[in-house]
Amino acid sequence: MADNKKALDEEMMDYEPIIVTFTDTEGNEHLYAEEMRIPMNDNEYALLVGLNENGDEDFDEEENVTIAKIVKDENGEEEYTCDFPEEEFDAVVEEYNRICDELEAE
């Protein structure tokens, strides 16, 4: 168990966050940091946390969290999309909660 924790700690030290940019319907760009990936049903999803790039005092990190599906474009590059069915979103949230419960139990 200690070896696993040490390997995880070393991996976290080398981790560089992935920053994702989404453009809203009004053309405003919003930055998110990928917190974790959630594998499910041969797909991969990312838990994204909004970044307060403008130093807004009213910015609430907990209100700026979303889940994106990671898909490959025609060149094999990863793209993030929030355009997938609500039932799929709900299933990913359940899987995320299960993962968190498992981690807390350790």
Order of alpha helices (4+ residues) and beta strands (2+ residues): alpha-beta-beta-beta-beta-beta-alpha
